[in-house]
């Protein structure tokens, strides 16, 4: 009998093909292989060493309102995203920490510690980022900066971890684009450097939450439905709050409607950030998905080489 989770994957692909009327050849290929039972879920180990870096950024030197070379509309998009990270990173840390007891592998235990330390540093630097926004005149107190809408005490621990796994995949997919395409992240050296540093560390620990989830709940049908349903939930909720905050920052800037056209062009046309990220979103729903199936080590190596030759920061831990 075909693998149950793979049947679910093909059904999803079939629905997408019918909706968009594309990809029939790819669909036929998937259906042809659906009867093949996958013998193992072990993937190639493309994980990189998690490095701890003592690094900070002088954001006061830049113009937080218009730091991206694509203009103020794109700067606002990243500014609005930054608002979520201080609380979001704390959520991720707590979700992984409360499941650490299920982890038996020594390397994963070490990676969990590295994950929590990296996320704590991200929270710290994005608080500084928000401070730069406030100093420039933005009013952020009235904005919804919750990464998730429900009070956390009302969400079961297993679902909190599944939500963390989904958001870690989003941030890793974003990180891949930031580091692989020069057109995605261009502009002020300090803000751009912060996002690239954050991207590198998201890639380094992109498998940790997933592996903790697998250690706690396995890879069965129930676990598959849990992580997929959580991914749909957090994607809808997070995107809604993100763009509401973009709109409110635009109001504070008295931005014209043309700024929305500029942002849509950036996200979907050139360089097309969301267009580039879309395949990674759907790959997440594959039953045999694992974050380390995508080998991003060359991107980290390129960043390290660039950081080593730069005199503008103290790049601790990059040697």
C-alpha positions in Angstrom: 0.0 0.0 0.0 1.3 3.5 -0.7 2.5 5.6 2.2 -0.4 7.4 3.7 1.4 10.7 4.2 2.6 10.6 0.6 -1.0 10.2 -0.6 -1.9 13.3 1.3 1.0 15.1 -0.4 -0.1 14.1 -3.8 -3.7 15.1 -3.0 -2.5 18.5 -2.1 -0.5 18.7 -5.3 -3.5 17.6 -7.3 -5.7 20.3 -5.8 -3.1 22.9 -6.6 -2.7 21.7 -10.2 -6.5 21.8 -10.7 -6.8 25.3 -9.2 -4.0 26.7 -11.3 -4.3 24.3 -14.2 -0.5 23.9 -14.3 2.0 21.2 -13.6 0.3 18.2 -15.1 3.6 16.5 -16.1 4.8 16.9 -12.5 1.5 15.6 -11.2 1.7 12.5 -13.4 5.3 11.9 -12.1 4.1 12.0 -8.5 1.2 9.7 -9.1 3.5 7.3 -10.8 5.6 7.0 -7.7 2.9 7.1 -5.1 2.9 3.2 -4.8 6.6 3.3 -3.8 7.0 3.0 -0.1 9.8 5.2 1.2 12.1 2.8 3.1 13.8 5.5 5.2 13.3 9.0 6.3 17.0 9.7 6.8 18.2 12.7 4.9 21.6 13.9 3.9 23.1 15.8 6.8 23.6 19.3 5.5 23.6 20.9 9.0 26.3 23.5 9.8 27.9 24.1 13.1 25.9 26.5 15.3 28.3 29.3 16.2 27.8 31.8 19.0 28.7 35.4 18.0 29.0 38.4 20.2 27.9 41.0 17.7 26.0 44.3 17.7 25.1 46.9 15.2 25.2 50.7 15.3 21.7 51.3 13.9 21.7 54.9 15.0 24.0 55.7 12.1 21.4 54.6 9.5 18.1 55.9 8.3 15.6 53.4 9.6 12.8 54.9 7.5 14.6 54.4 4.2 17.6 52.1 4.6 16.9 49.6 1.9 18.1 50.5 -1.6 14.6 49.5 -3.0 13.1 52.4 -1.1 11.0 53.3 1.9 8.2 50.8 1.0 10.6 47.8 1.3 12.3 49.3 4.4 8.9 49.5 6.1 8.2 45.8 5.2 11.4 44.7 7.0 10.8 47.2 9.8 7.3 45.7 10.4 8.8 42.2 10.4 11.4 43.2 12.9 8.7 44.2 15.4 7.7 40.5 15.8 11.1 39.1 16.7 11.7 40.1 20.3 8.6 38.3 21.5 8.7 35.7 18.8 12.2 34.6 19.6 11.2 34.2 23.3 8.2 32.0 22.1 10.6 29.8 20.0 13.0 29.4 22.9 10.3 28.4 25.4 8.6 26.0 22.9 11.9 24.2 22.3 13.0 24.3 26.0 9.9 22.6 27.3 10.5 19.7 25.0 14.2 19.3 25.6 13.5 16.4 27.9 12.5 14.3 24.9 15.9 14.7 23.3 18.4 11.9 23.7 21.0 12.6 21.1 24.0 14.5 22.4 24.5 16.6 19.3 20.9 17.7 19.3 21.1 18.6 22.9 24.1 20.8 22.1 22.3 22.3 19.2 19.3 23.1 21.4 21.6 25.2 23.6 23.1 26.9 20.6 19.6 27.6 19.2 18.4 29.2 22.4 21.5 31.4 22.7 21.3 32.5 19.0 17.6 33.3 19.3 18.2 35.3 22.5 20.8 37.4 20.6 18.3 38.0 17.8 15.8 39.2 20.3 18.3 41.6 21.8 19.3 43.1 18.4 15.8 43.5 17.2 14.9 45.3 20.4 17.7 47.7 19.4 16.1 47.8 15.9 12.8 48.8 17.4 14.5 51.4 19.5 15.9 52.9 16.4 12.4 53.1 15.0 11.0 54.8 18.1 13.9 57.2 18.0 13.1 58.2 14.5 9.5 59.0 15.5 7.6 55.8 14.9 4.8 55.0 17.4 5.0 51.2 17.9 3.1 50.8 21.1 -0.2 50.6 19.4 0.9 48.0 16.8 0.1 44.3 17.2 3.6 42.7 17.6 2.4 39.3 18.6 3.8 36.6 16.3 0.8 34.4 17.3 -2.7 35.7 18.2 -3.8 33.3 20.9 -2.6 33.6 24.5 0.2 31.1 24.8 -1.2 29.5 27.9 -4.3 28.5 25.9 -2.2 26.6 23.3 -1.1 23.0 24.0 2.7 22.6 24.2 2.8 20.2 21.2 1.0 22.8 19.0 3.3 25.6 20.3 6.3 23.5 19.1 4.6 22.8 15.8 4.0 26.5 15.3 7.7 27.1 16.1 8.8 24.5 13.6 6.6 26.3 10.9 8.0 29.7 11.7 11.6 28.4 11.8 11.0 27.1 8.2 9.7 30.5 7.2 12.7 32.3 8.6 15.1 29.8 7.1 13.4 30.3 3.7 13.6 34.0 4.1 17.3 33.7 5.2 18.1 31.6 2.1 16.8 34.4 -0.2 18.5 37.2 1.8 21.9 35.4 1.4 21.5 34.0 -2.1 20.2 37.0 -4.0 22.0 40.3 -3.8 18.9 42.1 -5.0 16.9 41.0 -2.0 19.0 42.6 0.7 20.7 45.8 -0.4 21.2 49.2 1.3 22.5 50.6 4.5 25.4 48.7 5.8 24.2 48.4 9.4 20.6 47.3 8.8 21.6 45.1 5.9 24.3 43.5 8.0 21.9 42.8 10.8 19.5 41.0 8.5 22.3 39.0 6.9 23.7 38.0 10.3 20.3 37.0 11.4 19.9 35.0 8.2 23.1 33.1 8.7 22.1 32.0 12.2 18.6 31.0 11.1 20.2 28.7 8.6 22.6 27.3 11.1 19.9 26.3 13.5 17.0 25.7 11.0 16.8 22.0 11.8 16.8 22.2 15.6 13.1 22.8 16.3 12.1 20.2 13.7 14.4 17.6 15.2 13.1 18.3 18.7 9.5 18.0 17.4 10.4 14.6 15.8 12.1 13.4 19.0 8.9 14.3 20.9 6.2 13.3 18.5 7.7 11.2 15.8 7.0 11.3 12.0 3.6 9.5 11.9 0.4 10.7 10.4 -0.7 12.5 13.5 2.6 14.4 13.8 2.4 15.2 10.1 -1.1 16.7 10.4 0.0 18.6 13.5 2.9 20.4 11.8 1.0 21.0 8.5 -2.1 22.4 10.2 0.1 24.6 12.4 2.0 25.9 9.4 -1.3 26.9 7.7 -2.5 28.6 10.9 0.6 30.6 11.6 1.1 31.6 7.9 -2.4 33.1 7.7 -2.2 34.8 11.1 1.4 36.1 10.8 0.9 37.5 7.3 -2.2 39.2 8.2 -0.6 41.0 11.2 2.6 41.7 9.3 0.7 43.6 6.5 -1.5 45.4 9.0 1.6 46.7 10.6 3.1 47.6 7.3 -0.1 49.6 6.6 0.1 51.4 9.9 3.7 52.3 9.5 2.8 53.6 6.0 0.2 55.8 7.6 2.7 57.2 10.0 5.0 57.9 7.0 2.1 59.5 5.0 3.1 57.1 2.2 1.2 57.2 -1.1 -0.5 54.3 -2.8 2.5 54.0 -5.1 4.5 52.7 -2.1 2.2 49.6 -2.2 3.0 49.1 -5.8 6.7 49.3 -5.1 6.3 46.7 -2.3 4.3 44.3 -4.4 6.9 44.6 -7.2 9.6 43.8 -4.7 7.7 40.8 -3.2 6.4 39.2 -6.4 8.2 40.6 -9.5 11.8 41.8 -9.1 13.5 40.5 -7.2 10.3 38.6 -6.2 11.0 37.7 -2.6 7.7 35.9 -1.9 7.7 34.4 -5.4 11.1 32.9 -4.7 10.0 31.6 -1.3 6.8 30.0 -2.6 8.4 26.6 -3.6 9.9 26.2 -0.2 6.5 26.8 1.4 4.9 23.9 -0.4 7.9 21.6 0.1 7.2 21.9 3.8 4.1 19.8 3.3 6.0 16.9 1.8 5.8 13.9 4.3 9.5 13.4 4.1 10.5 17.0 4.5 13.5 17.9 6.6 15.0 21.4 6.8 18.5 20.1 6.2 17.5 18.6 2.8 18.4 22.1 1.5 22.2 22.6 1.6 22.8 26.2 2.5 26.4 25.8 3.8 27.8 27.6 0.8 25.8 30.7 1.8 27.2 30.6 5.3 30.7 30.2 4.0 30.3 33.1 1.6 29.0 35.3 4.5 32.0 34.3 6.6 34.4 35.1 3.8 32.8 38.5 3.4 32.7 39.1 7.1 36.3 38.2 7.5 37.3 40.8 5.0 35.2 43.5 6.5 36.5 46.0 9.0 33.2 47.5 9.9 32.2 44.9 12.6 33.7 42.7 15.2 32.6 39.4 13.8 33.2 37.1 16.8 33.1 33.4 16.2 33.4 33.6 12.4 36.8 32.2 11.9 
